[in-house]
Amino acid sequence: MPCVLELPAGRVSMFTTLTTFGTPRDITLEELCVELFYPSDAGSAALLRAMGA
């Protein structure tokens, strides 16, 4: 699912990936998820790099 944010520095377009760990029997890992966001275009990547510097 795309995610578009209107920030004061500009518009950032990202897509997300979601990873779930564990098995239904492993209660310690049952609810552990990692969600990562990646820039969808070169302009968004450049803006995020500039904001991180």
C-alpha positions as CSV (number, residue, x, y, z in Angstrom):
1,M,0.0,0.0,0.0
2,P,1.5,3.4,-1.0
3,C,2.0,6.0,1.7
4,V,2.2,9.7,0.7
5,L,3.1,12.3,3.2
6,E,2.9,16.1,2.8
7,L,5.8,17.4,4.9
8,P,7.0,21.0,5.3
9,A,10.1,20.0,3.3
10,G,8.1,18.5,0.5
11,R,6.0,15.5,-0.6
12,V,7.4,12.0,0.2
13,S,6.0,8.9,-1.4
14,M,6.8,5.5,0.1
15,F,5.8,1.9,-0.1
16,T,5.8,-0.6,2.8
17,T,6.7,-4.2,3.5
18,L,5.5,-6.1,6.5
19,T,7.2,-9.2,7.9
20,T,5.7,-11.4,10.7
21,F,7.9,-13.8,12.7
22,G,7.0,-17.0,14.6
23,T,4.5,-19.7,14.3
24,P,1.0,-19.9,15.9
25,R,2.4,-22.2,18.6
26,D,5.3,-19.9,19.6
27,I,3.6,-17.3,21.9
28,T,6.8,-15.2,22.3
29,L,7.1,-14.5,18.6
30,E,3.4,-14.7,17.7
31,E,2.8,-10.9,17.6
32,L,6.3,-9.8,16.5
33,C,6.1,-7.8,13.2
34,V,8.5,-5.5,11.4
35,E,7.2,-2.9,9.0
36,L,9.7,-1.1,6.7
37,F,9.1,1.9,4.5
38,Y,11.1,2.6,1.3
39,P,11.0,5.6,-1.0
40,S,8.9,5.1,-4.1
41,D,10.8,7.5,-6.3
42,A,14.1,9.2,-6.7
43,G,12.7,12.6,-5.4
44,S,11.5,11.0,-2.2
45,A,14.8,9.2,-1.6
46,A,16.7,12.5,-2.1
47,L,14.4,14.3,0.3
48,L,14.7,11.7,3.0
49,R,18.5,11.6,2.7
50,A,18.6,15.4,3.0
51,M,16.3,15.3,6.1
52,G,18.6,12.6,7.6
53,A,21.8,14.6,7.2
